[in-house]
Every structure is written in structure tokens, then in C-alpha cells.
Amino acid sequence: MSPLSKLHKIGAFAKLAKTNLRTLRYYEEVGLLRPAARSSGGFRYYRDTDLNRIRLIHSLQELGLTLEEIGSSLENTREIEDRKEKFSKVHAALGAHSELIASRLTLLEAQKAEIELARKKLEQCEHCESFPSLENNYCEPCEVDGQRLPNLISGLF
């Protein structure tokens, strides 16, 4: 059995990773991903575990990191030979990922609170005689309480 038989050729790997060849090549170019092997013809081959690397990169992107920041976070973790250094680097990367998620959760909770505030105000608006239009500056400020509308409602009105 050929050592390449357990690996995925770049096209098949791109489909499994739900990405495209260009992205994989770019990830290699900027140091985020390295093929497990290359054929004599230059084709790139990837391991199943490289899918986890792609998922991690995408997860960090969803948290708002740039590819450069991701590269710094993941820098050489797979190439480190010293056991203590490798585990230390992986612990640091996991800690940074956890902090990003905690920060995102805080932001999402604040956005959720804004939505609830907007919903409560909208209930009040539904019973008001005024209707948001250009003539009343889209009910800004509110004719009932004189206050500014929550940003979400103001943006939608």
C-alpha cells in the first residue's frame, strides 16, 4: 500500500474541508497549513487531521481574527519537537481561543439585551397613534416619552 493512499489529494480534501483549492494554497503560502506530502508530480496530499486544522482556522476567523493573527496563534505548533514547548504552545493557543469565545459571548449577550429592549419599545410603538415617517423623523425622538428610540428600532424605522 502506497503511503499516499491514506491521504487526500488536494481536490478531494478541499471538498471535505468545504473550501476551495485557492484557499488551501493560500493557507499554505501564509504558513497556516502544510500538506502532509507531495506526489512526484507536485500534487498536494493532506491527512484527515488536517481537516481539524481547517476547522480551527475557520472557527478563529468567525471569532474575528485575521489570518495573520491566526498564524501567530498557531505558529509552528505542529513542527515543535520539544514536548514541553509543544504542550505549552498548545495550552496557550487553547487559552487564547477560550478568551476569544468568552469575549464574543459577552458581545452577543449585549446584543441580545439590545434586541429585548427594542422589542419592549416596539410593543409600546404598536399602540401609539404616530406612525414612523419622514414627516416625524421616523418617530425620533419618541412622541410618547420624548426619548431616543433604541438603535435597532431607529435603524429599522
N, C-alpha and C positions, 0 to 999 in steps of 0.2 A: 504494500500500500504506500503510495506517494505521501510525503509529508504535507503536500499541498491539498490532499484530499479532504482533510478535516477543516480546511479553511474556505472562506467565501471569496470568490472573485469580486472585484470592486462593484460591478453592476448588480450582482445578487445581494451584496452587502448593503448597497445604497437602498434597495427596495426594503430589506429587513429593517434598516435604520430609518425608513421613511424620510429619506433625504435624496440628494442627487449627487452625481459624480463630481460636479464642480465644487460643491460644498466639501466633500470628502478630500478632494485635492487641496482645497484652500486650508482646511484644518491641518493637513499635513504640512503645508507650506509655512503656516504660522506656529507649528510645533504642538498643536493640541492632540494630534492623533498620528500614530505611526503604523504603517502596515506591518503585519506580522512577517510577511515575506513578499518577495517579488519573483515572478517567473523569469525564465531566461529571456522571454520576450518583453519583459518590463511590466507585466500586469501586476497590479497590487492585489494582495490577499489579506483578509482580515479574520481574526478569531471571533467566536461567539461573544467573548468577554469584551471585545471592542464595542459591541452594541451598548454595553453598560456605560462605557466612556462617552458615547454619543448622547445617551440619555442624560448623563450628568451634565454635559455641556449644554444641552437644551434646557435642562432644569435651571441651571445658573443663568442662562440668557433670560428665561422667563422671570427670574428674580431681578432682572435689570442690569446684570453685569455685562460689560463689553467683552468681546473675545480676548482683548489684551488683558483685562482683569482676570478672566477665566484662566488664561495661560499662566499668569503669575500664581494663581491659586493652585493649579495642577502641576506646576513646573517640575518636571523630571521625577514625579512620584514613581513611575514605573521603572525608571532607569537606576534608581538608587540601590546600591548593592549592600550598604551598611544597614543591618537590621534595625538598630536603634534609631538611626536617622530616618529610615523609611517609615517606621511606625510614628515617629514624631511628626513628620511631614503630613502623613495621612490624618493623624489626630487634629493637626492644625487646620487642614482643609475641611474636615468634617465640622469642626467648631465654627469656622467662618461660614460654612453653608447653613448651619443651625442659626447663627446670628442673623443672617440674611432673611431666613424664613420668619424668625421672630419679628424682625423689623417690618416685613411685608404683612404679617398678621396684624400688627398694630395699625398699620396704614389701612388695611381692609376693614378693621373694626371701626376706625374713624369714618371711613366712607359709608359703612353700614349705618352708623349713627346719623350721618347727614341724610341718608335716604329716609330713615324713620322720622326725622324732623320735617323733611319735605312732605312726607305722607300726611303727617298730622296737620300741617298748614294747608295742604291740598283739601283735606276734609272741610276745613273752615272755608276755603275758597268756593267749594261747591255750593255752599248755602248763601253766598254773597250775591248781591244784586249786580255788582260790577262784573264785567267780562273783559279779560285781558285783550287790549287792542292798542294800536298806535296812538289813539287819542288819549288814553290814560297811561301812556308809557308802560303798557303791559302790566298794569297794577303795581307799579314800582314808584313810590312806596305803597304799601297796602292801605286801601281806603278805610278798612275796619280798625286797624290798630296803629297805623302810621309807621310801621316798621318795614325795613327792607325784607324782601322775600328771601327765603333760603336760596342759595346759589343754584341749586338744582332746578327749582321751580322757575326762577328768573331766567335761566338759560333755556328752559323749555317753552315758557310763555313767549 
